[in-house]
Amino acid sequence: MIARFSGCSAHTFRIKNKPTPEGYKILSLCDSDYTYTFMFLSRIMPSSIELIPNLNKTGSEVYHLVKQLPQGHALIFTWTTFFQWDHLIGVVVDDVLNFLWIDNGPVTMLTTIHKIDRQDCKIKRNRRKLRETSTNYKNIRSVFGDEVRKVISIPVAVDNYNHHMGGVDIADQLRSYYSTQLAVFRAW
């Protein structure tokens, strides 16, 4: 998320065409209306976070946030970033599963509570076929054929994500109620 700031600071980011185009960049782990942990990023200072094999810089920073949670705390973390549809790959690092699932588009997740190597890790769901104008339609056509809806197996982690996503958006909304740009009267 970006915490709006329009003053003079070397640590602020400017990302055009975003709802909040300028401010401090914050990586945060949120669920519903609660933020578990967060980390400020700097535009000029390098991050002291250790890079994890098979993860990029942002993935390593998210992994660092996940490891700050108390042991036994169950959460799923997602971020969206080209594979075939229904494709699943993953790697486990220190009991944190990092996997990529190709659904209507690629979805990358970190989870501390799900597995992907057992049969009970999938659930059958009635899914809708994508529109013909979708970028991934040619891969979906081979699975759905002429059917509009079809019962298919998807990972339980993806199903949980589909039913419980939106925590960061709610946290952003709640944070927007309180401004850091306070009006100040100076008599000098």
Beta strands, then each sheet from edge to edge (+ up, - down):
strand 1: 2-4
strand 2: 13-14
strand 3: 22-31
strand 4: 34-41
strand 5: 76-79
strand 6: 87-93
strand 7: 96-102
strand 8: 106-111
strand 9: 122-128
strand 10: 149-155
sheet 1: 1+ 3- 2+
sheet 2: 1+ 3- 4+
sheet 3: 5+ 8- 7+ 6-
sheet 4: 9+ 10-
end
